[in-house]
Amino acid sequence: MNLFEQAREQLMAGIKVYVDRAIREANCDRTYTGFIVDREKDDTGDYTGLYSVVVSSNKYTKVPVINSANILSKGAPVRVLAPMNNFSNIVILN
């Protein structure tokens, strides 16, 4: 491999790193796959309609469900939306 080809390969690798990071950190809605860990209860022991869910090995609690009259079961796979890639506002799409 000549010097020109080495420089081109290094430039392409650097551009790929930059583009991958920009896409990963972009503030746009992202949908992830997760699974239900538990149904949330209030202080009286009644179910609240909120769930605990695991997404990318992280557990999130008190997550609401959008457009679902069904009760989700423990261990069920779900799609989780992170608006603007912000995990403090996630919702379960079902």
NORRA-V83597 format. One record per backbone hydrogen bond with DSSP energy under -1.0 kcal/mol. NH is the residue of the N-H (numbers start at 1). CO is the residue of the C=O. If there is no record, write none. Layout:
nh->NH co->CO
nh->NH co->CO
This chain:
nh->6 co->2
nh->7 co->3
nh->8 co->4
nh->9 co->5
nh->10 co->6
nh->11 co->7
nh->12 co->8
nh->13 co->9
nh->14 co->10
nh->15 co->11
nh->16 co->12
nh->17 co->13
nh->18 co->14
nh->19 co->15
nh->20 co->16
nh->21 co->17
nh->22 co->18
nh->23 co->19
nh->24 co->20
nh->25 co->21
nh->28 co->26
nh->30 co->82
nh->32 co->80
nh->34 co->78
nh->35 co->54
nh->36 co->76
nh->37 co->52
nh->38 co->52
nh->40 co->50
nh->42 co->46
nh->45 co->42
nh->48 co->40
nh->51 co->63
nh->52 co->38
nh->53 co->60
nh->54 co->35
nh->55 co->58
nh->58 co->55
nh->60 co->53
nh->63 co->51
nh->66 co->92
nh->75 co->36
nh->76 co->73
nh->78 co->34
nh->79 co->93
nh->80 co->32
nh->81 co->91
nh->82 co->30
nh->85 co->82
nh->86 co->83
nh->89 co->86
nh->91 co->81
nh->92 co->64
nh->93 co->79
nh->94 co->66
